[in-house]
Amino acid sequence: MYAFDGFVGNDLIKNVLRNAVKRGAPSHAYIFAGAPGTGKAALAGAFAKALQCEAPADGGPCQTCVSCRAFESGNHPDVVFVAPVSRKTVGVDEVREQVGENIKIRPYKYKYKIFIIKNAGEMTPQAQNALLKVLEEPAGYGVFLLTGSNTATILPTVLSRSVVLKLKPLPYESIERYLLSHDFSPEEARLYAAYARGSVGRALSYRGDAQFSEARELVRQTVCAAADNADMVCAAFNAAAKFEPFKENIREVLEMMSALLKDLLVYKTTGDPRFMIERFPDAYLENAIMNNNIKSLIGKLGAVGRAAERLTANANFSMTMDVLMMDLLGGY
C-alpha cells in the first residue's frame, strides 16, 4: 500500500511532499533520484496518491476514498503510468502518444492529471526532448513524476524544469532497528540489514526467500573451498556453472562474496567472530581459515570487485564467472 507513513527514512523529502499536498500547489515536475532499492517508485506513488486523495490526512493519502482505492487497483482515471511498448525503455513515440496527446485532455474527475515515468534516466535523448516540450508549456493540471537511479543521464534542460529529490540509502542501524520492531529475530535483523544495501524493502524480502538462502549457501561453499584442487580449471568451470540461475541477481551474489571474504579477513586479523556479518558453521570456518592467508583474501576481494566491474560493463557472464572462479579456487 502506497503511503508516507510506511516509508522509512528520507524524512525531509517526505515533509516536502506532504507540504505540497497540504498547500494544494505541487510543482509541475519532480525527479525522484537514488540508488536502486531506495524506494523511489514507492515514494512517487505515495505522492501521486496523496495529490489525488479526496480527504488527505496530514498531507498523506487517506487510503479509504474512491481515489485512493482506484490508485491501489491501478485503475485511476487521472494517473497515467507511462510505459514502453516494444522496447525496454520509454521512447519518443510513447512520450508523444502517452504524454503529449494525453495532456491535452483535461482530468476526468480529479484536480490533477499525473504522469509517472520510471527509469527516466534510461529514456533516449529524443524521448527526453519530447517530454521537455511538454514541460516547457505545462498544463496547469499536469504533474510529472520521474524516477531514476542516475540523474547524470537526464538532460540538463529536463533537470532544470524539475524539482530533484535525491533519496539516500538508510544506514545499517536504522534498518536493523526497523526489522527488530517488526518481529525479526536479532540474527535475522543483523544479517538482512547487512545485505539490504540501504533498502528496508530489500531487507524485508529476504525472509522466506529461497533463492537468497540458496545463493548464500552456494557463496559459502565457493569461498570456503580448498584452493589446491588438482584439476582447478575443471573445478572452476563447474563452480561457475552453478551461478547461472543467479544471473539476474549477480550483483547481490557478488556482494555476498565480498562480505564473506571481508568476514574472513576480519577474523583472520582479530580472531573474534563477533565482527563477522555471517556466522559460519565450524567446518566452513575451519576450511576457509586453513585455505587462505591475509594476502590471498585481499587478492580474492580484488577479483570479486573486478568481476563486478566487468559485468556492469556488459562483459560476457559465463566468461567473467569462469575467470572469477579460477581466481577464487586457484588462490593467490
ZIGI-V859266 format. One record per pair of residues at least 4 apart in sequence whose C-alpha atoms are under 7 Angstrom apart, sorted by the first residue. I is the first residue (numbers start at 1). J is the second residue. D is the distance in Angstrom with one decimal. If there is no record, write none. Layout:
i:I j:J d:D
i:I j:J d:D
This chain:
i:1 j:72 d:6.9
i:2 j:42 d:6.4
i:2 j:45 d:6.1
i:2 j:46 d:4.7
i:3 j:7 d:6.8
i:3 j:46 d:4.8
i:3 j:60 d:6.8
i:3 j:61 d:6.5
i:4 j:14 d:6.8
i:4 j:46 d:6.1
i:4 j:60 d:6.3
i:9 j:170 d:6.4
i:10 j:14 d:6.5
i:10 j:167 d:6.4
i:10 j:168 d:6.7
i:11 j:15 d:6.1
i:12 j:16 d:6.4
i:13 j:17 d:6.4
i:13 j:165 d:6.8
i:14 j:18 d:6.1
i:15 j:19 d:6.0
i:16 j:20 d:6.3
i:17 j:21 d:6.4
i:17 j:47 d:6.6
i:18 j:22 d:6.2
i:18 j:59 d:4.3
i:18 j:60 d:6.3
i:19 j:23 d:6.0
i:19 j:59 d:6.3
i:20 j:24 d:6.0
i:20 j:25 d:5.7
i:20 j:26 d:5.0
i:21 j:25 d:6.9
i:21 j:26 d:6.7
i:21 j:50 d:6.7
i:21 j:51 d:5.7
i:21 j:59 d:5.2
i:22 j:59 d:5.1
i:28 j:142 d:6.2
i:28 j:143 d:4.5
i:28 j:144 d:6.0
i:29 j:143 d:5.6
i:29 j:144 d:4.5
i:29 j:145 d:5.9
i:29 j:162 d:4.7
i:29 j:163 d:6.2
i:30 j:144 d:6.2
i:30 j:145 d:5.0
i:30 j:146 d:6.1
i:30 j:162 d:5.1
i:30 j:163 d:4.6
i:30 j:164 d:5.9
i:31 j:145 d:6.0
i:31 j:146 d:4.7
i:31 j:147 d:5.6
i:31 j:162 d:6.4
i:31 j:163 d:6.1
i:31 j:164 d:4.7
i:31 j:165 d:6.0
i:32 j:40 d:5.6
i:32 j:146 d:6.1
i:32 j:147 d:4.6
i:32 j:148 d:6.4
i:32 j:164 d:6.3
i:32 j:165 d:5.0
i:32 j:166 d:6.2
i:33 j:40 d:6.7
i:33 j:147 d:5.8
i:33 j:148 d:5.1
i:33 j:149 d:5.5
i:33 j:150 d:6.7
i:33 j:151 d:6.7
i:33 j:165 d:6.0
i:33 j:166 d:4.7
i:33 j:167 d:6.0
i:34 j:38 d:6.2
i:34 j:40 d:6.9
i:34 j:148 d:6.7
i:34 j:149 d:4.9
i:34 j:166 d:5.6
i:34 j:167 d:4.9
i:34 j:168 d:6.4
i:35 j:149 d:5.1
i:36 j:149 d:6.2
i:37 j:199 d:5.2
i:37 j:202 d:6.7
i:38 j:167 d:6.5
i:38 j:168 d:6.7
i:38 j:169 d:5.6
i:38 j:198 d:6.8
i:38 j:199 d:5.4
i:39 j:43 d:6.1
i:40 j:44 d:6.1
i:40 j:147 d:6.1
i:41 j:45 d:6.0
i:41 j:147 d:6.5
i:42 j:46 d:6.2
i:43 j:47 d:6.2
i:44 j:48 d:6.2
i:44 j:145 d:6.5
i:45 j:49 d:6.0
i:46 j:50 d:6.1
i:47 j:51 d:6.1
i:48 j:52 d:6.5
i:48 j:114 d:6.9
i:49 j:53 d:6.0
i:49 j:61 d:6.0
i:49 j:68 d:6.1
i:49 j:71 d:6.4
i:50 j:56 d:6.2
i:50 j:59 d:6.8
i:50 j:60 d:5.1
i:50 j:61 d:4.2
i:52 j:67 d:6.4
i:52 j:110 d:6.4
i:52 j:111 d:6.8
i:52 j:112 d:6.9
i:53 j:61 d:5.6
i:53 j:62 d:6.7
i:53 j:65 d:7.0
i:53 j:67 d:5.7
i:53 j:68 d:5.9
i:54 j:65 d:6.3
i:54 j:67 d:6.6
i:55 j:62 d:6.1
i:56 j:60 d:5.3
i:56 j:61 d:4.9
i:56 j:62 d:5.2
i:57 j:61 d:6.2
i:57 j:62 d:5.7
i:61 j:68 d:6.8
i:63 j:68 d:5.2
i:63 j:69 d:6.7
i:64 j:68 d:6.1
i:64 j:69 d:6.4
i:65 j:69 d:6.3
i:66 j:70 d:6.0
i:67 j:71 d:6.2
i:67 j:76 d:6.9
i:68 j:72 d:6.3
i:69 j:73 d:6.3
i:70 j:74 d:6.3
i:70 j:75 d:5.3
i:70 j:76 d:4.8
i:71 j:75 d:6.0
i:71 j:76 d:4.9
i:77 j:108 d:6.5
i:78 j:107 d:5.7
i:78 j:108 d:6.3
i:78 j:110 d:6.7
i:78 j:112 d:6.9
i:78 j:113 d:4.9
i:78 j:114 d:6.3
i:79 j:113 d:5.9
i:79 j:114 d:4.7
i:79 j:115 d:6.0
i:80 j:114 d:6.1
i:80 j:115 d:4.8
i:80 j:116 d:6.2
i:81 j:115 d:6.0
i:81 j:116 d:4.9
i:81 j:117 d:6.3
i:82 j:98 d:6.3
i:82 j:115 d:6.7
i:82 j:116 d:6.0
i:82 j:117 d:5.3
i:83 j:90 d:6.1
i:84 j:88 d:6.3
i:84 j:89 d:5.5
i:84 j:90 d:4.5
i:84 j:91 d:6.8
i:84 j:94 d:6.4
i:89 j:122 d:6.2
i:89 j:123 d:5.8
i:90 j:94 d:6.1
i:90 j:123 d:5.5
i:91 j:95 d:6.5
i:91 j:123 d:6.2
i:91 j:124 d:6.2
i:91 j:127 d:5.1
i:92 j:96 d:6.2
i:92 j:126 d:5.7
i:92 j:127 d:3.8
i:92 j:130 d:6.3
i:93 j:97 d:6.0
i:94 j:98 d:5.4
i:95 j:99 d:5.0
i:95 j:100 d:6.2
i:95 j:127 d:6.2
i:95 j:130 d:6.5
i:95 j:131 d:6.3
i:96 j:100 d:4.5
i:96 j:101 d:6.3
i:96 j:130 d:6.7
i:97 j:101 d:5.3
i:97 j:102 d:7.0
i:98 j:102 d:5.7
i:99 j:103 d:5.8
i:100 j:134 d:6.6
i:103 j:142 d:7.0
i:107 j:111 d:6.8
i:107 j:112 d:6.2
i:107 j:113 d:5.4
i:111 j:141 d:6.6
i:112 j:141 d:4.6
i:112 j:142 d:5.9
i:112 j:143 d:6.8
i:113 j:141 d:5.8
i:113 j:142 d:5.0
i:113 j:143 d:6.3
i:114 j:142 d:5.9
i:114 j:143 d:4.7
i:114 j:144 d:5.8
i:115 j:143 d:6.3
i:115 j:144 d:4.8
i:115 j:145 d:6.1
i:116 j:144 d:6.1
i:116 j:145 d:4.8
i:116 j:146 d:5.9
i:117 j:145 d:6.3
i:117 j:146 d:4.8
i:117 j:147 d:6.5
i:118 j:146 d:5.9
i:118 j:147 d:4.9
i:118 j:148 d:6.6
i:119 j:147 d:5.4
i:119 j:148 d:4.6
i:120 j:146 d:5.8
i:120 j:147 d:5.7
i:120 j:148 d:5.2
i:121 j:148 d:5.3
i:121 j:150 d:6.0
i:121 j:151 d:6.2
i:121 j:153 d:5.1
i:121 j:154 d:5.1
i:123 j:127 d:6.0
i:123 j:128 d:6.3
i:124 j:128 d:6.3
i:125 j:129 d:6.1
i:126 j:130 d:6.2
i:127 j:131 d:6.3
i:128 j:132 d:6.0
i:129 j:133 d:6.5
i:131 j:135 d:6.4
i:132 j:136 d:6.0
i:132 j:158 d:5.9
i:133 j:137 d:6.8
i:134 j:138 d:5.7
i:135 j:161 d:7.0
i:138 j:142 d:6.4
i:154 j:158 d:6.8
i:154 j:159 d:6.8
i:155 j:159 d:6.4
i:156 j:160 d:6.0
i:157 j:161 d:6.6
i:158 j:162 d:6.5
i:169 j:198 d:4.2
i:169 j:199 d:6.3
i:170 j:174 d:6.4
i:170 j:175 d:6.7
i:170 j:198 d:4.3
i:170 j:199 d:6.3
i:171 j:175 d:6.7
i:171 j:198 d:5.9
i:172 j:176 d:6.2
i:172 j:193 d:5.7
i:172 j:194 d:6.3
i:172 j:198 d:6.6
i:173 j:177 d:6.1
i:174 j:178 d:6.2
i:175 j:179 d:6.2
i:175 j:193 d:5.6
i:175 j:200 d:5.9
i:176 j:180 d:6.2
i:176 j:189 d:5.1
i:176 j:190 d:6.0
i:176 j:193 d:5.3
i:177 j:181 d:6.2
i:178 j:182 d:6.5
i:179 j:183 d:6.7
i:179 j:184 d:5.4
i:179 j:189 d:5.4
i:180 j:184 d:5.1
i:180 j:185 d:6.5
i:180 j:186 d:6.6
i:180 j:189 d:6.0
i:184 j:188 d:5.9
i:184 j:189 d:5.8
i:185 j:189 d:6.0
i:186 j:190 d:6.0
i:187 j:191 d:6.2
i:188 j:192 d:5.8
i:189 j:193 d:5.8
i:190 j:194 d:6.3
i:191 j:195 d:6.6
i:191 j:277 d:6.3
i:191 j:278 d:7.0
i:192 j:196 d:5.9
i:192 j:203 d:5.1
i:192 j:206 d:6.7
i:193 j:203 d:5.9
i:194 j:277 d:6.9
i:196 j:200 d:6.8
i:196 j:202 d:5.4
i:196 j:203 d:4.9
i:199 j:203 d:6.4
i:200 j:204 d:6.2
i:201 j:205 d:6.2
i:202 j:206 d:6.7
i:205 j:209 d:6.7
i:206 j:212 d:6.4
i:209 j:213 d:6.6
i:210 j:214 d:6.1
i:211 j:215 d:6.0
i:212 j:216 d:6.3
i:213 j:217 d:6.3
i:214 j:218 d:6.2
i:215 j:219 d:6.0
i:215 j:253 d:6.6
i:216 j:220 d:6.1
i:217 j:221 d:6.2
i:218 j:222 d:6.2
i:219 j:223 d:6.0
i:219 j:257 d:6.0
i:220 j:224 d:5.9
i:221 j:225 d:5.9
i:223 j:328 d:7.0
i:224 j:284 d:6.1
i:224 j:287 d:6.0
i:224 j:288 d:4.4
i:225 j:288 d:7.0
i:225 j:329 d:6.9
i:226 j:291 d:5.8
i:226 j:329 d:6.8
i:227 j:291 d:6.1
i:227 j:329 d:4.7
i:227 j:330 d:5.3
i:227 j:331 d:5.4
i:228 j:330 d:6.6
i:231 j:235 d:6.2
i:232 j:236 d:5.9
i:232 j:329 d:6.8
i:232 j:330 d:6.4
i:233 j:237 d:6.3
i:233 j:326 d:6.5
i:234 j:238 d:6.2
i:235 j:239 d:6.0
i:236 j:240 d:6.1
i:236 j:322 d:6.2
i:236 j:325 d:4.9
i:236 j:326 d:5.2
i:236 j:329 d:6.6
i:237 j:241 d:6.3
i:237 j:322 d:5.5
i:238 j:242 d:6.8
i:239 j:325 d:6.6
i:240 j:321 d:5.3
i:240 j:322 d:5.4
i:240 j:325 d:6.1
i:243 j:247 d:6.7
i:246 j:250 d:5.7
i:249 j:253 d:6.5
i:250 j:254 d:6.0
i:251 j:255 d:6.3
i:251 j:308 d:6.8
i:252 j:256 d:6.4
i:253 j:257 d:6.5
i:254 j:258 d:6.3
i:254 j:304 d:6.5
i:254 j:308 d:6.9
i:255 j:259 d:6.1
i:256 j:260 d:6.2
i:257 j:261 d:6.2
i:258 j:262 d:6.1
i:258 j:301 d:6.0
i:258 j:304 d:6.7
i:259 j:263 d:6.1
i:260 j:264 d:6.3
i:260 j:278 d:6.9
i:261 j:265 d:6.2
i:261 j:297 d:6.3
i:261 j:301 d:6.4
i:262 j:266 d:6.1
i:263 j:267 d:6.1
i:263 j:276 d:4.9
i:263 j:277 d:6.5
i:264 j:268 d:5.9
i:265 j:269 d:6.3
i:265 j:294 d:6.3
i:265 j:297 d:6.3
i:266 j:270 d:5.9
i:267 j:271 d:4.7
i:267 j:272 d:5.6
i:267 j:273 d:6.0
i:268 j:294 d:7.0
i:280 j:284 d:6.0
i:280 j:285 d:5.6
i:281 j:285 d:6.3
i:282 j:286 d:6.0
i:283 j:287 d:6.3
i:284 j:288 d:6.0
i:285 j:289 d:6.0
i:286 j:290 d:6.1
i:287 j:291 d:6.0
i:288 j:292 d:6.1
i:292 j:296 d:5.8
i:292 j:297 d:6.3
i:293 j:297 d:6.3
i:294 j:298 d:6.3
i:295 j:299 d:6.2
i:296 j:300 d:6.1
i:296 j:331 d:6.2
i:296 j:332 d:4.8
i:297 j:301 d:6.2
i:298 j:302 d:6.4
i:299 j:303 d:6.4
i:299 j:332 d:6.3
i:300 j:304 d:6.3
i:300 j:327 d:6.7
i:300 j:328 d:5.9
i:301 j:305 d:6.3
i:302 j:306 d:6.2
i:303 j:307 d:6.2
i:303 j:324 d:6.3
i:303 j:327 d:6.6
i:304 j:308 d:6.3
i:304 j:324 d:6.7
i:305 j:309 d:6.3
i:306 j:310 d:6.2
i:307 j:311 d:6.2
i:307 j:320 d:6.1
i:307 j:324 d:6.5
i:308 j:312 d:6.1
i:309 j:313 d:6.3
i:310 j:314 d:6.5
i:310 j:315 d:5.2
i:311 j:315 d:5.0
i:311 j:317 d:6.7
i:315 j:320 d:6.9
i:316 j:320 d:6.1
i:317 j:321 d:6.2
i:318 j:322 d:6.1
i:319 j:323 d:6.3
i:320 j:324 d:6.2
i:321 j:325 d:6.0
i:322 j:326 d:6.3
i:323 j:327 d:6.3
i:324 j:328 d:6.2
i:325 j:329 d:5.8
i:326 j:330 d:5.3
i:327 j:331 d:6.1
